[in-house]
């Protein structure tokens, strides 16, 4: 149902899945650099955090479109939401903890890093509760 809709081609008529593939590939390459004990400049951490915030806004908008406008769930999108939420929480919390946003953000980052699983499960819970509340008994016909 979602293929060919305007919601699936937000930027320049290119499918959201292509943008997502590019973003996840870039994050994967940066993760490999970190695993090899590489270090990034504070500017890159800030850009990644801003990109993660943009990804979160995109997810919120698409959840709204799915649950409240269309009344259906794109299975691919749902999997992407589930994968993106921990990435956002970990990336932003580590960026704050590392002091890349100044010393004031360091304490918030340490709190988020210590409670990262709680944050992720809280966001998962909100997503699932919203889906159950809004879509109710339509789960068998959603896909």
C-alpha positions as CSV (number, residue, x, y, z in Angstrom):
1,X,0.0,0.0,0.0
2,X,2.8,2.4,0.7
3,X,4.8,2.0,-2.5
4,X,4.2,4.8,-4.8
5,X,2.6,7.1,-2.2
6,X,3.9,10.6,-1.7
7,X,4.9,9.7,1.8
8,X,7.3,7.1,0.4
9,X,9.1,9.6,-1.8
10,X,9.5,12.7,0.4
11,X,12.8,13.9,-1.0
12,X,13.3,14.5,-4.7
13,X,11.0,11.6,-5.7
14,X,13.5,9.0,-4.4
15,X,12.1,6.2,-2.2
16,X,12.6,6.6,1.5
17,X,14.2,3.1,1.5
18,X,17.0,4.3,-0.8
19,X,17.7,7.2,1.7
20,X,17.6,4.8,4.6
21,X,20.0,2.4,2.9
22,X,22.4,5.2,2.3
23,X,22.1,6.4,5.9
24,X,22.5,3.0,7.5
25,X,25.5,2.2,5.2
26,X,27.2,5.4,6.3
27,X,26.5,4.6,10.0
28,X,27.8,1.1,9.5
29,X,31.1,2.5,8.1
30,X,31.5,4.9,10.9
31,X,30.8,2.1,13.4
32,X,33.6,0.1,11.8
33,X,36.0,3.1,12.3
34,X,34.9,3.2,16.0
35,X,35.5,-0.5,16.4
36,X,39.0,0.0,15.0
37,X,39.5,2.5,17.8
38,X,39.2,5.5,15.5
39,X,38.3,8.8,16.9
40,X,36.0,11.4,15.4
41,X,36.1,15.2,15.6
42,X,33.5,16.9,17.8
43,X,31.9,18.4,14.7
44,X,31.2,14.9,13.2
45,X,29.6,13.8,16.5
46,X,27.4,16.9,16.4
47,X,26.4,16.4,12.8
48,X,25.6,12.7,13.6
49,X,23.5,13.8,16.5
50,X,21.6,16.3,14.5
51,X,21.1,13.7,11.8
52,X,19.8,11.3,14.4
53,X,17.4,14.0,15.7
54,X,16.2,14.4,12.1
55,X,15.8,10.7,11.9
56,X,13.7,10.7,15.0
57,X,11.5,13.5,13.6
58,X,11.1,11.5,10.4
59,X,10.0,8.5,12.4
60,X,7.6,10.5,14.4
61,X,6.1,12.0,11.2
62,X,5.9,8.6,9.6
63,X,4.3,7.0,12.7
64,X,1.7,9.7,12.6
65,X,1.1,9.1,8.8
66,X,0.9,5.3,9.4
67,X,-1.3,5.2,12.5
68,X,-3.5,8.3,12.2
69,X,-3.8,9.1,8.5
70,X,-3.5,5.7,6.7
71,X,-4.4,3.3,9.5
72,X,-1.9,0.8,8.2
73,X,1.7,-0.1,8.9
74,X,4.4,-0.6,6.3
75,X,6.3,-3.7,7.5
76,X,9.6,-2.4,6.2
77,X,9.1,0.9,7.9
78,X,8.2,-0.7,11.2
79,X,11.5,-2.7,11.2
80,X,13.4,0.5,10.4
81,X,11.7,2.2,13.3
82,X,12.7,-0.6,15.6
83,X,16.3,-0.5,14.4
84,X,16.6,3.3,14.4
85,X,15.4,3.9,17.9
86,X,18.4,2.3,19.6
87,X,20.8,4.0,17.1
88,X,19.3,7.4,18.0
89,X,19.5,6.8,21.8
90,X,23.1,5.5,21.7
91,X,24.4,8.0,19.3
92,X,23.0,11.0,21.1
93,X,23.8,9.8,24.6
94,X,27.5,8.9,23.6
95,X,27.8,12.3,21.9
96,X,26.6,14.1,25.0
97,X,28.7,11.9,27.3
98,X,31.8,12.5,25.3
99,X,31.5,16.3,25.9
100,X,30.9,17.1,22.2
101,X,28.1,19.4,23.2
102,X,29.9,21.0,26.1
103,X,30.4,20.1,29.7
104,X,26.7,20.8,30.6
105,X,25.6,17.9,28.3
106,X,28.1,15.5,29.8
107,X,25.9,14.7,32.8
108,X,22.8,14.2,30.7
109,X,24.9,11.9,28.4
110,X,26.1,9.8,31.4
111,X,22.5,9.5,32.6
112,X,21.3,8.4,29.1
113,X,24.2,5.9,28.7
114,X,23.5,4.3,32.1
115,X,19.8,4.1,31.2
116,X,20.0,3.4,27.5
117,X,18.1,0.2,27.7
118,X,15.3,1.8,29.7
119,X,15.1,4.7,27.1
120,X,15.0,2.3,24.2
121,X,12.3,0.1,25.8
122,X,10.3,3.2,26.8
123,X,10.3,4.4,23.2
124,X,9.4,0.9,22.0
125,X,6.6,0.8,24.6
126,X,5.2,4.2,23.4
127,X,5.4,3.0,19.8
128,X,3.6,-0.3,20.5
129,X,1.0,1.3,22.8
130,X,0.3,4.0,20.2
131,X,-0.2,1.3,17.6
132,X,-2.5,-0.7,19.8
133,X,-4.5,2.3,20.8
134,X,-4.9,3.7,17.3
135,X,-5.1,0.6,15.2
136,X,-6.9,-1.6,17.8
137,X,-8.4,-4.8,16.3
138,X,-7.1,-4.2,12.7
139,X,-3.8,-5.9,13.2
140,X,-4.7,-8.9,11.0
141,X,-5.5,-6.6,8.1
142,X,-2.7,-4.1,8.5
143,X,-0.2,-5.6,6.3
